[in-house]
Amino acid sequence: MTAGSRSMVSAISSYNRAAERRDNVSWSRLLWVGPLTVAVALLVNMGIAVLLRAINPALNEMGQLGRPNVILTLEGAILAVIVFAVMVWLVPHPIRWYRIVGGDLRRTGSAMVSPFTRFGAQFFPASPGGGPPQGGPSAADVLPGLPWDRVLILMLLHVTTAAVCIVLLTTLTREPEVSRVRDPRTSGSRPLR
């Protein structure tokens, strides 16, 4: 083995270690999966809003199902993509940690994060000594007397956006596995796609 081929082998093995460290997340795939994730999250939330208004026409007066739904879904999904990209850049095994921090519903990590989210705030309200800074509105001031059915609708929209972002970002950004099989005609191997 010559010095040049040893350095080539060393470069390949260090690349493989880095790819394994970041769970084979491809930056080029993230460039198209990110916008796809934002678009799918928005379409799913808008579909839920249309479906809910068709089932219950009284929800036509619920302002949160209109323009705020679009704006907040876009903000949440874009931030989810940015957080995922930063985690891929900085954290070893980012997919595992993104699922835990993101509150993946299939894992117990949601129990750690949910008390600190808006969803968790419905069940774990701040203590009387805590809460927003002085002069800031409380949740009751922002949405006074919001009925529970509407609170559940808002929770459904939050969970749906989180699920779309977690599933799409952690599955579609991985580089596909290329397995090799023996080709009987050439007695060599060829990649399968």
N, CA and C of each residue as an Amber inpcrd file, in Angstrom:
protein
   579
   0.8530000  -1.1680000   0.0000000   0.0000000   0.0000000   0.0000000
   0.9010000   1.2330000   0.0000000   0.6550000   2.1390000  -0.8960000
   1.4750000   3.3340000  -0.9940000   0.9580000   4.4020000  -0.0460000
   1.7560000   5.4510000   0.1020000   1.3820000   6.5380000   1.0130000
   0.1050000   7.2350000   0.5400000  -0.0260000   7.3700000  -0.7770000
  -1.2240000   8.0200000  -1.3200000  -2.4850000   7.2190000  -1.0660000
  -2.4020000   5.9020000  -1.2300000  -3.5960000   5.0880000  -0.9960000
  -3.9320000   5.0170000   0.4930000  -2.8970000   5.0760000   1.3580000
  -3.1760000   5.1100000   2.8020000  -3.8960000   6.3840000   3.1990000
  -3.4840000   7.5040000   2.6260000  -4.1610000   8.7650000   2.9600000
  -5.5910000   8.7650000   2.4220000  -5.7960000   8.1270000   1.2710000
  -7.1510000   8.0120000   0.7120000  -8.0350000   7.1720000   1.6270000
  -7.5130000   6.0360000   2.1140000  -8.2550000   5.1770000   3.0270000
  -8.5570000   5.9280000   4.3160000  -7.5740000   6.6840000   4.8080000
  -7.7690000   7.4670000   6.0280000  -8.8510000   8.5180000   5.8320000
  -8.8490000   9.1910000   4.6820000  -9.8650000  10.2120000   4.4060000
 -11.2500000   9.5900000   4.3140000 -11.3430000   8.4280000   3.6730000
 -12.6370000   7.7520000   3.5450000 -13.1410000   7.3120000   4.9130000
 -12.2630000   6.7480000   5.7360000 -12.7200000   6.2830000   7.0500000
 -13.1050000   7.4510000   7.9490000 -12.3980000   8.5940000   7.8530000
 -12.7970000   9.7370000   8.6820000 -14.1290000  10.3040000   8.1970000
 -14.3740000  10.2820000   6.8770000 -15.6690000  10.7300000   6.3650000
 -16.7810000   9.8080000   6.8640000 -16.5280000   8.4890000   6.8310000
 -17.5360000   7.5400000   7.3020000 -17.8390000   7.7370000   8.7760000
 -16.8020000   8.0060000   9.5960000 -17.0390000   8.2550000  11.0240000
 -17.8680000   9.5140000  11.2180000 -17.5840000  10.5760000  10.4540000
 -18.3530000  11.8130000  10.5740000 -19.7930000  11.5970000  10.1360000
 -19.9940000  10.8170000   9.0770000 -21.3560000  10.5450000   8.6070000
 -22.1250000   9.7290000   9.6380000 -21.4500000   8.7450000  10.2560000
 -22.1180000   7.9680000  11.3000000 -22.4410000   8.8460000  12.4970000
 -21.5420000   9.7610000  12.8430000 -21.7290000  10.6430000  13.9800000
 -22.9710000  11.5190000  13.7830000 -23.2080000  11.9250000  12.5610000
 -24.3900000  12.7570000  12.3160000 -25.5380000  11.9390000  11.7410000
 -25.5480000  10.6530000  11.9990000 -26.6320000   9.7370000  11.6190000
 -26.9090000   9.7250000  10.1190000 -25.8720000   9.8990000   9.3070000
 -25.9820000   9.8980000   7.8470000 -26.9660000  10.9450000   7.3220000
 -27.0890000  12.0610000   8.0350000 -27.9350000  13.1530000   7.5530000
 -27.1850000  13.8700000   6.4350000 -27.8670000  14.0570000   5.3370000
 -27.2780000  14.6930000   4.1600000 -27.7020000  16.1600000   4.1080000
 -26.7110000  17.0440000   4.0190000 -27.0310000  18.4750000   3.9390000
 -27.7830000  18.7870000   2.6420000 -27.4320000  18.1060000   1.5600000
 -28.1250000  18.3750000   0.2920000 -29.5860000  17.9270000   0.3710000
 -29.8550000  16.8390000   1.0870000 -31.2420000  16.4070000   1.2620000
 -31.9950000  17.3770000   2.1760000 -31.3080000  17.9050000   3.1780000
 -31.9480000  18.8610000   4.0910000 -32.3960000  20.1210000   3.3440000
 -31.6810000  20.4730000   2.2800000 -32.0480000  21.6670000   1.5050000
 -33.4150000  21.5320000   0.8380000 -33.8290000  20.3330000   0.4800000
 -35.1690000  20.1840000  -0.1050000 -36.1730000  19.6370000   0.8980000
 -35.7220000  18.9090000   1.9110000 -36.6510000  18.3830000   2.9140000
 -37.1580000  19.5040000   3.8250000 -36.3190000  20.5010000   4.0970000
 -36.7340000  21.6160000   4.9480000 -37.9570000  22.3490000   4.4050000
 -37.8930000  22.8550000   3.1690000 -39.0780000  23.5100000   2.6050000
 -40.2760000  22.5600000   2.4550000 -40.0020000  21.2960000   2.1300000
 -41.0840000  20.3190000   2.0300000 -41.7800000  20.1680000   3.3840000
 -41.0080000  20.1040000   4.4570000 -41.5650000  19.9670000   5.8000000
 -42.4590000  21.1500000   6.1510000 -41.9870000  22.3470000   5.8530000
 -42.7780000  23.5540000   6.1380000 -44.0780000  23.5180000   5.3390000
 -44.0100000  23.1710000   4.0550000 -45.2020000  23.1320000   3.2080000
 -46.1900000  22.0660000   3.6740000 -45.6960000  20.8750000   4.0210000
 -46.5910000  19.8010000   4.4690000 -47.2520000  20.1700000   5.7890000
 -46.4880000  20.7390000   6.7240000 -47.0680000  21.1520000   8.0110000
 -48.1760000  22.1770000   7.7930000 -47.9350000  23.1290000   6.9040000
 -48.9480000  24.1460000   6.6210000 -50.1850000  23.5310000   5.9690000
 -49.9860000  22.6640000   4.9850000 -51.1290000  22.0390000   4.3080000
 -51.9420000  21.1490000   5.2540000 -51.2610000  20.4240000   6.1240000
 -51.9740000  19.5600000   7.0720000 -52.7880000  20.4040000   8.0470000
 -52.1850000  21.4640000   8.5920000 -52.9310000  22.3100000   9.5300000
 -54.0880000  23.0360000   8.8510000 -53.8840000  23.4800000   7.6180000
 -54.9900000  24.1330000   6.9060000 -56.0860000  23.1210000   6.5880000
 -55.7030000  21.8850000   6.2560000 -56.6960000  20.8310000   6.0230000
 -57.5000000  20.5300000   7.2770000 -56.8230000  20.4750000   8.4190000
 -57.5320000  20.2450000   9.6880000 -58.4980000  21.3880000   9.9610000
 -58.0580000  22.6230000   9.7270000 -58.9250000  23.7830000   9.9680000
 -60.1640000  23.7400000   9.0670000 -59.9750000  23.4160000   7.7930000
 -61.1120000  23.3320000   6.8650000 -62.0620000  22.2130000   7.2880000
 -61.5040000  21.0700000   7.6520000 -62.3250000  19.9410000   8.0880000
 -63.1170000  20.2800000   9.3500000 -62.4630000  20.9090000  10.3170000
 -63.1570000  21.2700000  11.5590000 -64.2720000  22.2790000  11.3090000
 -64.0210000  23.2510000  10.4200000 -65.0670000  24.2340000  10.1030000
 -66.2210000  23.6030000   9.3390000 -65.9360000  22.5760000   8.5350000
 -67.0100000  21.8830000   7.8150000 -67.8560000  21.0570000   8.7830000
 -67.2160000  20.4570000   9.7790000 -67.9490000  19.6590000  10.7620000
 -68.7650000  20.5390000  11.6960000 -68.1650000  21.6530000  12.1460000
 -68.8250000  22.5340000  13.0960000 -68.7520000  23.9670000  12.5770000
 -69.8070000  24.4570000  11.9310000 -69.7840000  25.8120000  11.3690000
 -69.5670000  26.9020000  12.4100000 -69.8210000  26.6260000  13.6850000
 -69.5860000  27.6330000  14.7200000 -68.0930000  27.9790000  14.8280000
 -67.2360000  27.0980000  14.3470000 -65.7910000  27.3490000  14.4060000
 -65.3420000  28.3770000  13.3650000 -66.2310000  28.7890000  12.4670000
 -65.8880000  29.8390000  11.5070000 -65.5380000  31.1340000  12.2180000
 -66.0500000  31.2930000  13.4330000 -65.7730000  32.5090000  14.2030000
 -64.5120000  32.3780000  15.0460000 -63.8740000  31.2290000  15.0370000
 -62.6290000  31.0430000  15.7940000 -61.4810000  31.6240000  14.9760000
 -61.0180000  32.7820000  15.3820000 -59.9950000  33.5050000  14.6330000
 -58.6880000  32.7470000  14.4780000 -58.3530000  31.8930000  15.4480000
 -57.0870000  31.1750000  15.4000000 -57.0180000  30.1690000  14.2530000
 -58.1460000  29.8410000  13.6390000 -58.1330000  28.9060000  12.5120000
 -57.9330000  29.6160000  11.1700000 -57.8040000  30.9270000  11.1970000
 -57.6220000  31.6870000   9.9680000 -56.1600000  32.0340000   9.7350000
 -55.9140000  33.3310000   9.5600000 -54.5650000  33.8100000   9.2500000
 -53.5480000  33.4970000  10.3520000 -53.9040000  33.6080000  11.6540000
 -52.9200000  33.2340000  12.6780000 -52.4570000  31.7860000  12.5670000
 -53.3310000  30.8940000  12.1310000 -52.9590000  29.4950000  11.9510000
 -51.8460000  29.3770000  10.9090000 -51.9790000  30.1020000   9.8200000
 -50.9700000  30.0690000   8.7600000 -49.6420000  30.6280000   9.2730000
 -49.6940000  31.7960000   9.8920000 -48.4680000  32.4630000  10.3480000
 -47.7580000  31.6350000  11.4120000 -48.5050000  31.1650000  12.4020000
 -47.8760000  30.4140000  13.4950000 -47.3760000  29.0400000  13.0400000
 -48.0770000  28.4170000  12.1070000 -47.5840000  27.1410000  11.5710000
 -46.2890000  27.3610000  10.7990000 -46.2440000  28.4050000   9.9700000
 -45.0120000  28.7050000   9.2340000 -43.8550000  28.9920000  10.1890000
 -44.1090000  29.8150000  11.2090000 -43.0440000  30.1370000  12.1660000
 -42.5460000  28.8810000  12.8800000 -43.4720000  28.0650000  13.3630000
 -43.0820000  26.8590000  14.0930000 -42.3250000  25.8710000  13.2330000
 -42.7720000  25.6530000  12.0060000 -42.1120000  24.6900000  11.1280000
 -40.7390000  25.1900000  10.6740000 -40.6360000  26.4740000  10.3710000
 -39.3350000  27.0310000   9.9660000 -38.3400000  26.9340000  11.1220000
 -38.7910000  27.2580000  12.3310000 -37.8990000  27.1350000  13.4900000
 -37.5180000  25.6810000  13.7520000 -38.4300000  24.7570000  13.5170000
 -38.1130000  23.3360000  13.6960000 -37.0150000  22.9020000  12.7160000
 -37.0710000  23.3810000  11.4860000 -36.0420000  23.0480000  10.4900000
 -34.6990000  23.6570000  10.9010000 -34.7160000  24.9010000  11.3790000
 -33.4750000  25.5570000  11.8060000 -32.8600000  24.8210000  12.9950000
 -33.6890000  24.4570000  13.9660000 -33.1840000  23.7260000  15.1340000
 -32.6010000  22.3800000  14.7030000 -33.2590000  21.6990000  13.7710000
 -32.7370000  20.4180000  13.2850000 -31.3790000  20.6180000  12.6160000
 -31.2490000  21.6420000  11.7840000 -29.9790000  21.9010000  11.0950000
 -28.8700000  22.2040000  12.1020000 -29.1660000  22.9870000  13.1200000
 -28.1600000  23.2990000  14.1410000 -27.7720000  22.0400000  14.9100000
 -28.7500000  21.1920000  15.1970000 -28.4430000  19.9430000  15.9090000
 -27.5940000  19.0150000  15.0500000 -27.8560000  18.9530000  13.7470000
 -27.0380000  18.1190000  12.8540000 -25.6080000  18.6400000  12.8510000
 -25.4570000  19.9320000  12.8910000 -24.1390000  20.5560000  12.8460000
 -23.3630000  20.3430000  14.1480000 -24.0470000  20.4170000  15.3000000
 -23.3500000  20.4570000  16.5770000 -23.4360000  19.1930000  17.4340000
 -24.4710000  18.4060000  17.2800000 -24.7440000  17.3250000  18.2200000
 -24.4510000  15.9700000  17.5800000 -23.7120000  15.1020000  18.2890000
 -23.5620000  13.7440000  17.7670000 -24.9000000  13.0080000  17.8280000
 -25.2030000  12.2510000  16.8400000 -26.4640000  11.5080000  16.7200000
 -27.6760000  12.4540000  16.8510000 -27.7760000  13.3980000  15.9280000
 -28.8080000  14.4300000  16.0450000 -30.2390000  13.9200000  15.9060000
 -30.4390000  12.8600000  15.1400000 -31.8090000  12.3720000  14.9480000
 -32.3830000  11.8790000  16.2690000 -31.5990000  11.1220000  16.9900000
 -32.0590000  10.6180000  18.2910000 -32.3860000  11.7880000  19.2260000
 -31.4800000  12.7470000  19.2970000 -31.6950000  13.8650000  20.2170000
 -32.8140000  14.7830000  19.7460000 -32.9800000  14.9420000  18.4520000
 -34.0740000  15.7760000  17.9510000 -35.4240000  15.1530000  18.3120000
 -35.5100000  13.8340000  18.2070000 -36.7510000  13.1630000  18.5760000
 -37.0340000  13.3180000  20.0650000 -35.9980000  13.2530000  20.8880000
 -36.2020000  13.4100000  22.3330000 -36.5880000  14.8510000  22.6590000
 -35.8260000  15.8150000  22.1830000 -36.1000000  17.2200000  22.4870000
 -37.4040000  17.6690000  21.8460000 -37.6780000  17.1880000  20.6430000
 -38.9050000  17.5550000  19.9550000 -40.1440000  16.9320000  20.5650000
 -39.9570000  15.9880000  21.4610000 -41.1100000  15.3690000  22.1070000
 -41.7800000  14.3390000  21.2320000 -40.9590000  13.5000000  20.5800000
 -41.5040000  12.4420000  19.7390000 -42.5230000  11.6340000  20.5420000
 -43.7080000  11.4870000  20.0150000 -44.7930000  10.8450000  20.7370000
 -44.5610000   9.3570000  20.9350000 -43.6270000   8.7580000  20.1860000
 -43.3640000   7.3350000  20.3340000 -42.3660000   7.0570000  21.4450000
 -41.7540000   8.0850000  21.9620000 -40.7270000   7.8960000  22.9780000
 -41.1400000   8.6070000  24.2580000 -40.4320000   8.3320000  25.3350000
 -40.7710000   8.9570000  26.6080000 -40.1850000  10.3500000  26.7360000
 -39.4410000  10.8050000  25.7670000 -38.8550000  12.1390000  25.8270000
 -39.8950000  13.2340000  25.9100000 -41.1110000  12.9630000  25.4340000
 -42.1520000  13.9870000  25.4970000 -42.4850000  14.3410000  26.9300000
 -42.2940000  13.4100000  27.8610000 -42.5810000  13.7030000  29.2610000
 -41.6080000  14.7370000  29.8080000 -40.3720000  14.7810000  29.2710000
 -39.4070000  15.7620000  29.7460000 -39.7090000  17.1530000  29.2030000
 -40.1790000  17.2430000  27.9820000 -40.3090000  18.5260000  27.3140000
 -41.6920000  19.1480000  27.4870000 -42.7310000  18.3380000  27.5530000
 -44.0880000  18.8840000  27.5220000 -44.4120000  19.8870000  28.6260000
 -43.8770000  19.7740000  29.8420000 -44.2100000  20.8110000  30.8280000
 -43.7080000  22.1920000  30.4490000 -42.7650000  22.2850000  29.5030000
 -42.1990000  23.5730000  29.1440000 -42.7730000  24.1420000  27.8550000
 -43.7060000  23.4520000  27.2450000 -44.2990000  23.9150000  25.9940000
 -45.6670000  24.5310000  26.2540000 -46.2280000  25.1370000  25.2400000
 -47.5850000  25.6790000  25.3760000 -48.5790000  24.5660000  25.6580000
 -48.3340000  23.4100000  25.0420000 -49.2040000  22.2630000  25.2610000
 -49.1670000  21.8590000  26.7280000 -47.9630000  21.7740000  27.2930000
 -47.8210000  21.4010000  28.6910000 -48.3300000  22.4660000  29.6410000
 -48.2930000  23.7160000  29.2220000 -48.7580000  24.8010000  30.0920000
 -50.2490000  24.6840000  30.4010000 -50.9930000  23.9940000  29.5450000
 -52.4160000  23.7970000  29.8180000 -52.6190000  22.8890000  31.0290000
 -51.6880000  21.9540000  31.2420000 -51.8290000  20.9910000  32.3220000
 -50.9250000  21.2920000  33.5060000 -49.8390000  22.0570000  33.2810000
 -48.9010000  22.4030000  34.3420000 -48.7750000  23.9200000  34.4050000
 -49.8070000  24.6110000  34.8980000 -49.7260000  26.0760000  34.9200000
 -48.6220000  26.5520000  35.8650000 -48.1380000  27.7690000  35.6150000
 -47.0820000  28.3360000  36.4440000 -47.6070000  28.5820000  37.8540000
 -46.7070000  28.4890000  38.8140000 -47.1050000  28.7390000  40.2010000
 -47.3950000  30.2250000  40.3900000 -48.1360000  30.6020000  41.4390000
 -48.4860000  32.0060000  41.6340000 -47.2740000  32.9280000  41.7190000
 -46.1580000  32.4510000  42.2500000 -44.9660000  33.2910000  42.3480000
 -44.2430000  33.4310000  41.0240000 -44.4570000  32.4990000  40.1080000
 -43.7790000  32.5380000  38.8120000 -44.6520000  33.2430000  37.7970000
 -44.5090000  32.8570000  36.5630000 -45.3600000  33.4280000  35.5250000
 -44.6200000  34.4280000  34.6680000 -45.3730000  35.1920000  33.8860000
 -44.7440000  36.1230000  32.9520000 -44.1060000  37.3020000  33.6860000
 -43.1930000  37.9860000  33.0310000 -42.5940000  39.1640000  33.6510000
 -43.6640000  40.2160000  33.9390000 -43.3870000  41.0630000  34.8950000
 -44.3500000  42.1070000  35.2410000 -44.6800000  42.9440000  34.0080000
 -45.9320000  43.1980000  33.8140000 -46.3730000  43.9760000  32.6660000
 -46.7200000  43.1220000  31.4690000 -46.3260000  41.8580000  31.4450000
 -46.6440000  40.9680000  30.3390000 -48.0030000  40.3310000  30.5430000
 -48.7100000  40.0390000  29.4670000 -50.0410000  39.4320000  29.6200000
 -49.9430000  37.9700000  30.0280000 -50.8840000  37.5410000  30.8070000
 -50.9510000  36.1270000  31.1570000 -51.7240000  35.3920000  30.0600000
 -51.6940000  34.0810000  30.1170000 -52.4150000  33.2960000  29.1050000
 -53.9090000  33.5820000  29.1690000 -54.4390000  33.8030000  30.3700000
 -55.8650000  34.0950000  30.5070000 -56.2270000  35.4380000  29.8970000
 -55.2850000  36.3830000  29.8880000 -55.5550000  37.6840000  29.2730000
 -55.5640000  37.5960000  27.7520000 -54.7220000  36.7220000  27.2060000
 -54.6240000  36.6050000  25.7570000 -55.8330000  35.8620000  25.1840000
 -56.2180000  34.7670000  25.8080000 -57.3580000  33.9670000  25.3550000
 -58.3400000  33.7930000  26.5230000 -59.0140000  34.8630000  26.9290000
 -59.8880000  34.7540000  28.0950000 -61.1040000  33.8700000  27.8160000
 -61.3560000  32.9620000  28.7270000 -62.5570000  32.1390000  28.6430000
 -62.6350000  31.2640000  27.4170000 -61.5130000  30.8690000  26.8550000
 -61.5310000  30.0100000  25.6680000 -62.0810000  28.6510000  26.0670000
 -63.1410000  28.1980000  25.4240000 -63.7190000  26.8980000  25.7760000
 -62.7330000  25.7560000  25.5330000 -62.9230000  24.6660000  26.2850000
 -62.0080000  23.5430000  26.2080000 -61.9690000  22.9100000  24.8230000
 -63.0880000  22.9000000  24.1080000 -63.0470000  22.3070000  22.7690000
 -62.0910000  23.0740000  21.8600000 -62.0310000  24.3750000  22.0310000
 -61.1230000  25.1870000  21.2080000 -59.6770000  25.0670000  21.6730000
 -59.4920000  24.9050000  22.9770000 -58.1440000  24.6570000  23.4900000
 -57.6250000  23.3340000  22.9190000 -58.4850000  22.3260000  22.8870000
 -58.0850000  21.0270000  22.3360000 -57.7710000  21.1260000  20.8420000
 -58.4970000  21.9630000  20.1270000 -58.2100000  22.1680000  18.7040000
 -56.8240000  22.7790000  18.5300000 -56.5070000  23.7900000  19.3470000
 -55.1800000  24.4050000  19.2580000 -54.0850000  23.4040000  19.6140000
 -54.3430000  22.5510000  20.6140000 -53.3710000  21.5210000  20.9660000
 -53.1830000  20.5360000  19.8130000 -54.2810000  20.1720000  19.1560000
 -54.2100000  19.2710000  18.0090000 -53.3380000  19.8690000  16.9050000
 -53.4980000  21.1590000  16.6430000 -52.6980000  21.8180000  15.6050000
 -51.2170000  21.8340000  15.9850000 -50.9040000  22.0740000  17.2600000
 -49.5140000  22.0590000  17.7100000 -48.9020000  20.6630000  17.5670000
 -49.6270000  19.6570000  18.0190000 -49.1130000  18.2860000  17.9630000
 -48.9350000  17.8370000  16.5160000 -49.8590000  18.2250000  15.6580000
 -49.7650000  17.8560000  14.2390000 -48.5270000  18.4670000  13.5950000
 -48.2790000  19.7400000  13.8610000 -47.0910000  20.3850000  13.3030000
 -45.8260000  19.7120000  13.8130000 -45.7840000  19.4220000  15.1050000
 -44.6030000  18.7640000  15.6740000 -44.3980000  17.3850000  15.0530000
 -45.4600000  16.6240000  14.8980000 -45.3430000  15.2760000  14.3360000
 -44.8440000  15.3230000  12.8950000 -45.3840000  16.2290000  12.0970000
 -44.9430000  16.3570000  10.7010000 -43.4540000  16.7100000  10.6470000
 -43.0390000  17.6840000  11.4600000 -41.6400000  18.1100000  11.4370000
 -40.7100000  16.9930000  11.8970000 -41.0670000  16.3150000  12.9700000
 -40.2000000  15.2560000  13.4980000 -40.0970000  14.1000000  12.5090000
 -41.2260000  13.6760000  11.9680000 -41.2020000  12.5190000  11.0650000
 -40.4620000  12.8430000   9.7700000 -40.7880000  13.9480000   9.1280000
 -40.1570000  14.2430000   7.8370000 -38.6720000  14.5570000   7.9830000
 -38.3060000  15.3620000   8.9810000 -36.9060000  15.7440000   9.1140000
 -36.0150000  14.5670000   9.5130000 -36.5330000  13.6760000  10.3380000
 -35.6810000  12.5810000  10.8140000 -35.6800000  11.3740000   9.8840000
 -36.5700000  11.3290000   8.9050000 -36.5640000  10.1850000   7.9890000
 -36.0540000  10.5580000   6.5970000 -36.4730000  11.6760000   6.0570000
 -36.1220000  12.0100000   4.6730000 -34.7480000  12.6450000   4.5130000
 -34.1090000  13.0810000   5.6010000 -32.8060000  13.7270000   5.4540000
 -31.6460000  12.7410000   5.4830000 -31.9100000  11.4910000   5.7940000
 -30.8360000  10.4960000   5.8210000 -30.4400000  10.0970000   4.4060000
 -29.1280000   9.8930000   4.2340000 -28.6470000   9.3950000   2.9470000
 -29.1280000   7.9650000   2.7790000 -29.5860000   7.5930000   1.5860000
 -30.0710000   6.2190000   1.4010000 -28.9260000   5.2210000   1.4800000
 -29.2460000   4.0640000   2.0230000 -28.2640000   2.9880000   2.1020000
 -28.0810000   2.3960000   0.7120000 -26.8440000   2.2240000   0.3140000
 -26.5460000   1.5880000  -0.9670000 -25.9830000   0.2100000  -0.6400000
 -26.7910000  -0.8010000  -0.9280000 -26.3160000  -2.1600000  -0.6660000
 -25.6710000  -2.7090000  -1.9290000 -24.7450000  -3.6120000  -1.7420000
 -24.0380000  -4.1930000  -2.8720000 -24.3900000  -5.6690000  -2.9630000
 -24.6860000  -6.1080000  -4.1750000 -24.9660000  -7.5240000  -4.4100000
 -24.0400000  -8.0200000  -5.5150000 -23.8360000  -9.2830000  -5.5400000
 -22.9900000  -9.8880000  -6.5630000 -23.7610000  -9.9510000  -7.8800000
 -23.1340000  -9.5160000  -8.9400000 -23.7140000  -9.5970000 -10.2690000
 -23.1400000 -10.8490000 -10.9300000 -23.9790000 -11.8790000 -11.1690000
 -23.4560000 -13.1380000 -11.7110000 -22.8630000 -12.9860000 -13.1040000
 -23.2760000 -11.9950000 -13.8780000 -22.7680000 -11.8490000 -15.2390000
 -21.3320000 -11.3470000 -15.2480000 -20.9720000 -10.4760000 -14.3130000
 -19.6280000  -9.9030000 -14.3250000 -18.7630000 -10.4330000 -13.2050000
 -19.3180000 -11.2350000 -12.3300000 -18.6540000 -11.7850000 -11.1350000
 -18.0920000 -10.6770000 -10.2480000 -18.6290000  -9.5150000 -10.4040000
 -18.2620000  -8.3940000  -9.5400000 -19.4800000  -7.9430000  -8.7610000
 -19.3520000  -6.8150000  -8.1520000 -20.5120000  -6.2930000  -7.4360000
 -20.9060000  -4.9650000  -8.0270000 -22.1530000  -4.6630000  -7.9210000
 -22.6630000  -3.3880000  -8.4400000 -23.6090000  -2.8080000  -7.3900000
 -23.6790000  -1.4910000  -7.3100000 -24.5730000  -0.8900000  -6.3130000
 -26.0190000  -1.0250000  -6.7510000 -26.8790000  -1.2460000  -5.7680000
 -28.3140000  -1.2790000  -5.9880000 -28.9060000   0.0350000  -5.5310000
 -29.8110000   0.5770000  -6.2450000 -30.4780000   1.8300000  -5.8380000
 -31.9300000   1.5930000  -5.6760000
